[in-house]
């Protein structure tokens, strides 16, 4: 597994914890042993994705809600919701990663951490966001 995939998985785990516990990001980062044991570049990317997603949560959630017809955020599976959140963060703030790579990574992570239907659901939402906000070429 590549360093970026590992970092995204770590970011997802931190987002899950934040979503479920409401713990502050600094506490999650300092107490997440697997993150602390990771290589510096993996740890830095995971932390950047996690903090960036949390810091921009309101605007990210507005984008998701606008796209997810008939789906309230609170009704989405926690894993799915947070994979989508961190992917939208990457769409908007990590310009060095192609958008389709972000979607592919989200799908692969969903296959590992989500349900059987997670990857299709996440793919549909993220693809729709790309089109709605004209981010394909960005």
BALUM-747683 format. One line per field, with one value per atom (N, C-alpha, C): residue number from 1; residue in one letter; atom name; x, z, y. Coordinates in nm, 3 decimals, always signed. Layout:
N
num <- [NUM,...]
residuo <- [A,...]
atomo <- [CA,...]
u <- [X,...]
w <- [Z,...]
v <- [Y,...]
! end
This chain:
138
num <- [1,1,1,2,2,2,3,3,3,4,4,4,5,5,5,6,6,6,7,7,7,8,8,8,9,9,9,10,10,10,11,11,11,12,12,12,13,13,13,14,14,14,15,15,15,16,16,16,17,17,17,18,18,18,19,19,19,20,20,20,21,21,21,22,22,22,23,23,23,24,24,24,25,25,25,26,26,26,27,27,27,28,28,28,29,29,29,30,30,30,31,31,31,32,32,32,33,33,33,34,34,34,35,35,35,36,36,36,37,37,37,38,38,38,39,39,39,40,40,40,41,41,41,42,42,42,43,43,43,44,44,44,45,45,45,46,46,46,47,47,47,48,48,48,49,49,49,50,50,50,51,51,51,52,52,52,53,53,53,54,54,54,55,55,55,56,56,56,57,57,57,58,58,58,59,59,59,60,60,60,61,61,61,62,62,62,63,63,63,64,64,64,65,65,65,66,66,66,67,67,67,68,68,68,69,69,69,70,70,70,71,71,71,72,72,72,73,73,73,74,74,74,75,75,75,76,76,76,77,77,77,78,78,78,79,79,79,80,80,80,81,81,81,82,82,82,83,83,83,84,84,84,85,85,85,86,86,86,87,87,87,88,88,88,89,89,89,90,90,90,91,91,91,92,92,92,93,93,93,94,94,94,95,95,95,96,96,96,97,97,97,98,98,98,99,99,99,100,100,100,101,101,101,102,102,102,103,103,103,104,104,104,105,105,105,106,106,106,107,107,107,108,108,108,109,109,109,110,110,110,111,111,111,112,112,112,113,113,113,114,114,114,115,115,115,116,116,116,117,117,117,118,118,118,119,119,119,120,120,120,121,121,121,122,122,122,123,123,123,124,124,124,125,125,125,126,126,126,127,127,127,128,128,128,129,129,129,130,130,130,131,131,131,132,132,132,133,133,133,134,134,134,135,135,135,136,136,136,137,137,137,138,138,138]
residuo <- [X,X,X,X,X,X,X,X,X,X,X,X,X,X,X,X,X,X,X,X,X,X,X,X,X,X,X,X,X,X,X,X,X,X,X,X,X,X,X,X,X,X,X,X,X,X,X,X,X,X,X,X,X,X,X,X,X,X,X,X,X,X,X,X,X,X,X,X,X,X,X,X,X,X,X,X,X,X,X,X,X,X,X,X,X,X,X,X,X,X,X,X,X,X,X,X,X,X,X,X,X,X,X,X,X,X,X,X,X,X,X,X,X,X,X,X,X,X,X,X,X,X,X,X,X,X,X,X,X,X,X,X,X,X,X,X,X,X,X,X,X,X,X,X,X,X,X,X,X,X,X,X,X,X,X,X,X,X,X,X,X,X,X,X,X,X,X,X,X,X,X,X,X,X,X,X,X,X,X,X,X,X,X,X,X,X,X,X,X,X,X,X,X,X,X,X,X,X,X,X,X,X,X,X,X,X,X,X,X,X,X,X,X,X,X,X,X,X,X,X,X,X,X,X,X,X,X,X,X,X,X,X,X,X,X,X,X,X,X,X,X,X,X,X,X,X,X,X,X,X,X,X,X,X,X,X,X,X,X,X,X,X,X,X,X,X,X,X,X,X,X,X,X,X,X,X,X,X,X,X,X,X,X,X,X,X,X,X,X,X,X,X,X,X,X,X,X,X,X,X,X,X,X,X,X,X,X,X,X,X,X,X,X,X,X,X,X,X,X,X,X,X,X,X,X,X,X,X,X,X,X,X,X,X,X,X,X,X,X,X,X,X,X,X,X,X,X,X,X,X,X,X,X,X,X,X,X,X,X,X,X,X,X,X,X,X,X,X,X,X,X,X,X,X,X,X,X,X,X,X,X,X,X,X,X,X,X,X,X,X,X,X,X,X,X,X,X,X,X,X,X,X,X,X,X,X,X,X,X,X,X,X,X,X]
atomo <- [N,CA,C,N,CA,C,N,CA,C,N,CA,C,N,CA,C,N,CA,C,N,CA,C,N,CA,C,N,CA,C,N,CA,C,N,CA,C,N,CA,C,N,CA,C,N,CA,C,N,CA,C,N,CA,C,N,CA,C,N,CA,C,N,CA,C,N,CA,C,N,CA,C,N,CA,C,N,CA,C,N,CA,C,N,CA,C,N,CA,C,N,CA,C,N,CA,C,N,CA,C,N,CA,C,N,CA,C,N,CA,C,N,CA,C,N,CA,C,N,CA,C,N,CA,C,N,CA,C,N,CA,C,N,CA,C,N,CA,C,N,CA,C,N,CA,C,N,CA,C,N,CA,C,N,CA,C,N,CA,C,N,CA,C,N,CA,C,N,CA,C,N,CA,C,N,CA,C,N,CA,C,N,CA,C,N,CA,C,N,CA,C,N,CA,C,N,CA,C,N,CA,C,N,CA,C,N,CA,C,N,CA,C,N,CA,C,N,CA,C,N,CA,C,N,CA,C,N,CA,C,N,CA,C,N,CA,C,N,CA,C,N,CA,C,N,CA,C,N,CA,C,N,CA,C,N,CA,C,N,CA,C,N,CA,C,N,CA,C,N,CA,C,N,CA,C,N,CA,C,N,CA,C,N,CA,C,N,CA,C,N,CA,C,N,CA,C,N,CA,C,N,CA,C,N,CA,C,N,CA,C,N,CA,C,N,CA,C,N,CA,C,N,CA,C,N,CA,C,N,CA,C,N,CA,C,N,CA,C,N,CA,C,N,CA,C,N,CA,C,N,CA,C,N,CA,C,N,CA,C,N,CA,C,N,CA,C,N,CA,C,N,CA,C,N,CA,C,N,CA,C,N,CA,C,N,CA,C,N,CA,C,N,CA,C,N,CA,C,N,CA,C,N,CA,C,N,CA,C,N,CA,C,N,CA,C,N,CA,C,N,CA,C,N,CA,C,N,CA,C,N,CA,C,N,CA,C,N,CA,C,N,CA,C,N,CA,C,N,CA,C,N,CA,C,N,CA,C,N,CA,C,N,CA,C,N,CA,C,N,CA,C,N,CA,C,N,CA,C,N,CA,C]
u <- [+0.085,+0.000,+0.089,+0.050,+0.126,+0.110,+0.203,+0.201,+0.076,+0.032,-0.087,-0.213,-0.226,-0.342,-0.343,-0.227,-0.217,-0.256,-0.210,-0.243,-0.393,-0.455,-0.600,-0.676,-0.629,-0.693,-0.679,-0.564,-0.543,-0.632,-0.641,-0.727,-0.872,-0.916,-1.053,-1.076,-0.982,-0.997,-1.006,-0.929,-0.936,-1.068,-1.114,-1.243,-1.357,-1.349,-1.449,-1.453,-1.336,-1.329,-1.385,-1.348,-1.397,-1.549,-1.602,-1.745,-1.821,-1.767,-1.836,-1.818,-1.700,-1.670,-1.677,-1.655,-1.648,-1.519,-1.422,-1.293,-1.225,-1.147,-1.079,-0.968,-0.943,-0.843,-0.705,-0.657,-0.523,-0.516,-0.621,-0.621,-0.623,-0.703,-0.710,-0.574,-0.510,-0.380,-0.275,-0.269,-0.162,-0.185,-0.309,-0.337,-0.354,-0.349,-0.367,-0.232,-0.213,-0.084,-0.037,-0.128,-0.088,-0.037,-0.097,-0.050,+0.090,+0.110,+0.239,+0.351,+0.318,+0.418,+0.445,+0.367,+0.379,+0.501,+0.542,+0.651,+0.610,+0.706,+0.673,+0.586,+0.616,+0.536,+0.392,+0.376,+0.242,+0.167,+0.234,+0.175,+0.135,+0.222,+0.194,+0.073,+0.067,-0.046,-0.176,-0.173,-0.293,-0.343,-0.251,-0.288,-0.344,-0.284,-0.333,-0.474,-0.501,-0.635,-0.735,-0.698,-0.786,-0.817,-0.713,-0.735,-0.810,-0.771,-0.836,-0.984,-1.016,-1.156,-1.233,-1.179,-1.247,-1.262,-1.156,-1.159,-1.260,-1.289,-1.380,-1.511,-1.542,-1.656,-1.788,-1.815,-1.943,-1.959,-1.859,-1.871,-1.869,-1.791,-1.788,-1.925,-1.983,-2.115,-2.222,-2.213,-2.309,-2.301,-2.181,-2.161,-2.220,-2.196,-2.247,-2.400,-2.458,-2.604,-2.668,-2.606,-2.660,-2.661,-2.565,-2.556,-2.637,-2.645,-2.705,-2.856,-2.926,-3.072,-3.129,-3.222,-3.292,-3.203,-3.083,-2.994,-2.949,-2.993,-2.942,-2.807,-2.716,-2.584,-2.596,-2.687,-2.702,-2.749,-2.808,-2.856,-2.750,-2.645,-2.537,-2.456,-2.403,-2.312,-2.193,-2.146,-2.038,-1.914,-1.878,-1.761,-1.783,-1.898,-1.926,-1.921,-1.987,-1.993,-1.852,-1.766,-1.632,-1.538,-1.557,-1.481,-1.520,-1.648,-1.694,-1.639,-1.646,-1.596,-1.448,-1.366,-1.223,-1.193,-1.273,-1.255,-1.291,-1.398,-1.436,-1.328,-1.275,-1.164,-1.049,-1.014,-0.905,-0.939,-1.064,-1.105,-1.073,-1.106,-1.099,-0.963,-0.885,-0.764,-0.634,-0.641,-0.519,-0.505,-0.467,-0.467,-0.364,-0.270,-0.169,-0.218,-0.336,-0.389,-0.503,-0.493,-0.603,-0.734,-0.843,-0.975,-1.014,-0.985,-1.022,-0.942,-0.820,-0.739,-0.803,-0.852,-0.919,-1.041,-1.119,-1.237,-1.196,-1.097,-1.050,-1.003,-0.930,-0.884,-1.002,-1.101,-1.220,-1.292,-1.304,-1.372,-1.296,-1.165,-1.085,-1.091,-1.088,-1.098,-1.237,-1.340,-1.477,-1.490,-1.424,-1.429,-1.368,-1.268,-1.200,-1.276,-1.329,-1.386,-1.539,-1.600,-1.744,-1.821,-1.944,-2.032,-2.020,-2.096,-2.096,-2.140,-2.229,-2.285,-2.210,-2.116,-2.047,-1.976,-1.903,-1.823,-1.910,-2.025,-2.115,-2.175,-2.218,-2.278,-2.179,-2.058,-1.954,-1.916,-1.901,-1.868,-1.974,-2.101,-2.209,-2.209,-2.192,-2.192,-2.072,-1.953,-1.833,-1.835,-1.879,-1.890,-1.988,-2.099,-2.198,-2.143,-2.064,-2.003,-1.907,-1.826,-1.733,-1.809,-1.918,-1.995,-2.069,-2.134,-2.211,-2.125,-2.005,-1.919,-1.811,-1.827,-1.737,-1.589,-1.562,-1.427,-1.346,-1.407,-1.337,-1.200,-1.194,-1.067,-0.978,-1.032,-0.955,-0.846]
w <- [+0.000,+0.000,+0.000,-0.082,-0.091,+0.032,+0.047,+0.163,+0.166,+0.049,+0.046,+0.080,+0.034,+0.071,+0.221,+0.276,+0.420,+0.495,+0.447,+0.510,+0.506,+0.393,+0.381,+0.478,+0.491,+0.585,+0.729,+0.762,+0.897,+0.917,+0.815,+0.824,+0.844,+0.773,+0.789,+0.933,+0.987,+1.124,+1.223,+1.201,+1.290,+1.272,+1.148,+1.123,+1.186,+1.178,+1.241,+1.392,+1.452,+1.596,+1.630,+1.552,+1.575,+1.563,+1.461,+1.435,+1.549,+1.597,+1.698,+1.840,+1.868,+2.007,+2.029,+1.922,+1.937,+2.000,+2.017,+2.074,+1.985,+2.047,+1.971,+1.886,+1.768,+1.677,+1.740,+1.820,+1.880,+1.965,+2.041,+2.126,+2.040,+1.936,+1.847,+1.784,+1.736,+1.670,+1.767,+1.886,+1.979,+2.041,+2.047,+2.110,+2.010,+1.881,+1.780,+1.754,+1.819,+1.818,+1.677,+1.595,+1.459,+1.379,+1.399,+1.332,+1.380,+1.510,+1.567,+1.522,+1.491,+1.447,+1.297,+1.224,+1.078,+1.037,+0.914,+0.859,+0.855,+0.866,+0.872,+0.757,+0.633,+0.520,+0.525,+0.570,+0.585,+0.697,+0.809,+0.924,+0.887,+0.814,+0.777,+0.684,+0.584,+0.490,+0.560,+0.643,+0.717,+0.806,+0.875,+0.965,+0.887,+0.773,+0.689,+0.639,+0.594,+0.546,+0.662,+0.777,+0.893,+0.940,+0.967,+1.015,+0.912,+0.787,+0.682,+0.671,+0.680,+0.673,+0.793,+0.912,+1.031,+1.026,+0.985,+0.979,+0.879,+0.775,+0.668,+0.669,+0.781,+0.788,+0.746,+0.787,+0.755,+0.604,+0.537,+0.392,+0.317,+0.364,+0.302,+0.314,+0.433,+0.453,+0.368,+0.349,+0.262,+0.119,+0.071,-0.064,-0.074,+0.026,+0.026,+0.030,+0.118,+0.131,+0.000,-0.066,-0.194,-0.300,-0.293,-0.392,-0.355,-0.228,-0.182,-0.165,-0.277,-0.273,-0.190,-0.104,-0.020,+0.082,+0.107,+0.206,+0.303,+0.427,+0.530,+0.575,+0.609,+0.655,+0.774,+0.863,+0.982,+0.950,+0.833,+0.793,+0.718,+0.673,+0.603,+0.703,+0.657,+0.741,+0.778,+0.900,+0.949,+0.861,+0.822,+0.736,+0.602,+0.540,+0.409,+0.417,+0.517,+0.535,+0.546,+0.619,+0.640,+0.522,+0.447,+0.323,+0.226,+0.214,+0.125,+0.172,+0.301,+0.354,+0.320,+0.347,+0.323,+0.173,+0.091,-0.054,-0.104,-0.053,-0.092,-0.046,+0.074,+0.118,+0.017,-0.024,-0.122,-0.255,-0.301,-0.426,-0.419,-0.308,-0.296,-0.254,-0.181,-0.119,-0.150,-0.217,-0.250,-0.402,-0.460,-0.606,-0.674,-0.601,-0.662,-0.694,-0.646,-0.670,-0.771,-0.881,-0.979,-0.916,-0.956,-0.896,-0.911,-1.025,-1.044,-0.954,-0.922,-0.827,-0.689,-0.652,-0.522,-0.515,-0.623,-0.626,-0.619,-0.697,-0.694,-0.554,-0.490,-0.353,-0.258,-0.272,-0.185,-0.203,-0.327,-0.355,-0.291,-0.306,-0.249,-0.096,-0.036,+0.110,+0.155,+0.077,+0.110,+0.104,+0.010,+0.000,+0.124,+0.180,+0.298,+0.428,+0.442,+0.570,+0.570,+0.452,+0.445,+0.425,+0.379,+0.352,+0.205,+0.166,+0.026,-0.069,-0.023,-0.108,-0.097,-0.007,+0.017,-0.106,-0.176,-0.288,-0.397,-0.428,-0.530,-0.483,-0.358,-0.302,-0.305,-0.257,-0.251,-0.392,-0.483,-0.621,-0.681,-0.660,-0.713,-0.658,-0.526,-0.463,-0.512,-0.511,-0.550,-0.697,-0.782,-0.925,-0.946,-0.876,-0.886,-0.840,-0.733,-0.683,-0.786,-0.846,-0.951,-1.062,-1.106,-1.216,-1.172,-1.056,-1.007,-0.990,-0.937,-0.908,-1.014,-1.126,-1.240,-1.197,-1.123,-1.071,-1.155,-1.260,-1.335,-1.384,-1.441,-1.498,-1.398,-1.281,-1.182,-1.119]
v <- [-0.118,+0.000,+0.124,+0.220,+0.343,+0.430,+0.524,+0.613,+0.700,+0.744,+0.830,+0.752,+0.630,+0.548,+0.525,+0.491,+0.470,+0.598,+0.712,+0.839,+0.867,+0.837,+0.857,+0.765,+0.643,+0.550,+0.600,+0.652,+0.708,+0.831,+0.916,+1.034,+0.992,+0.890,+0.839,+0.793,+0.720,+0.670,+0.786,+0.890,+1.007,+1.081,+1.093,+1.158,+1.078,+0.948,+0.862,+0.888,+0.890,+0.915,+1.053,+1.153,+1.289,+1.294,+1.228,+1.226,+1.157,+1.047,+0.968,+1.022,+1.077,+1.117,+1.267,+1.343,+1.488,+1.536,+1.446,+1.485,+1.589,+1.675,+1.780,+1.718,+1.777,+1.721,+1.698,+1.792,+1.774,+1.648,+1.621,+1.502,+1.375,+1.377,+1.260,+1.233,+1.337,+1.322,+1.269,+1.327,+1.287,+1.149,+1.104,+0.975,+0.861,+0.890,+0.786,+0.720,+0.607,+0.540,+0.501,+0.451,+0.411,+0.530,+0.646,+0.767,+0.802,+0.797,+0.835,+0.741,+0.616,+0.518,+0.527,+0.606,+0.614,+0.696,+0.677,+0.755,+0.903,+0.993,+1.136,+1.187,+1.146,+1.196,+1.143,+1.019,+0.962,+1.034,+1.053,+1.122,+1.265,+1.335,+1.474,+1.485,+1.397,+1.401,+1.363,+1.261,+1.219,+1.332,+1.396,+1.506,+1.623,+1.654,+1.765,+1.738,+1.615,+1.579,+1.587,+1.531,+1.531,+1.673,+1.751,+1.888,+1.973,+1.961,+2.039,+2.007,+1.878,+1.837,+1.892,+1.878,+1.928,+2.080,+2.149,+2.296,+2.349,+2.272,+2.315,+2.236,+2.174,+2.081,+2.144,+2.266,+2.329,+2.344,+2.398,+2.418,+2.286,+2.189,+2.056,+1.991,+1.995,+1.933,+2.001,+2.131,+2.201,+2.149,+2.124,+2.071,+1.930,+1.848,+1.710,+1.711,+1.790,+1.796,+1.842,+1.939,+1.987,+1.878,+1.787,+1.680,+1.556,+1.527,+1.401,+1.415,+1.418,+1.428,+1.315,+1.349,+1.252,+1.182,+1.233,+1.173,+1.282,+1.270,+1.360,+1.306,+1.395,+1.351,+1.255,+1.284,+1.202,+1.060,+1.040,+0.908,+0.827,+0.894,+0.823,+0.742,+0.631,+0.553,+0.642,+0.630,+0.717,+0.705,+0.585,+0.565,+0.634,+0.611,+0.672,+0.824,+0.878,+1.023,+1.083,+1.016,+1.071,+1.048,+0.942,+0.924,+1.035,+1.063,+1.169,+1.303,+1.330,+1.458,+1.479,+1.379,+1.399,+1.408,+1.341,+1.350,+1.490,+1.545,+1.683,+1.780,+1.760,+1.845,+1.837,+1.716,+1.701,+1.766,+1.751,+1.817,+1.966,+2.027,+2.173,+2.226,+2.147,+2.202,+2.128,+2.016,+1.940,+1.935,+2.046,+2.058,+1.968,+1.914,+1.828,+1.688,+1.652,+1.518,+1.526,+1.451,+1.451,+1.406,+1.468,+1.440,+1.293,+1.233,+1.092,+0.998,+1.037,+0.959,+0.967,+1.084,+1.100,+1.009,+1.005,+0.918,+0.771,+0.733,+0.594,+0.553,+0.642,+0.614,+0.601,+0.689,+0.684,+0.550,+0.504,+0.378,+0.261,+0.260,+0.151,+0.150,+0.268,+0.277,+0.233,+0.268,+0.227,+0.075,+0.012,-0.135,-0.200,-0.134,-0.190,-0.161,-0.039,+0.002,+0.011,+0.017,+0.037,-0.092,-0.076,-0.189,-0.229,-0.328,-0.373,-0.262,-0.176,-0.072,+0.061,+0.070,+0.198,+0.252,+0.168,+0.218,+0.279,+0.217,+0.272,+0.404,+0.409,+0.529,+0.644,+0.620,+0.723,+0.768,+0.674,+0.709,+0.801,+0.769,+0.851,+0.991,+1.004,+1.137,+1.218,+1.159,+1.234,+1.272,+1.181,+1.212,+1.327,+1.324,+1.431,+1.565,+1.563,+1.687,+1.744,+1.659,+1.705,+1.776,+1.716,+1.774,+1.900,+1.894,+2.008,+2.133,+2.115,+2.228,+2.248,+2.178,+2.190,+2.177,+2.072,+2.051,+1.951,+1.894,+1.790,+1.833,+1.951,+1.997,+2.067,+2.093,+2.170,+2.087]
! end
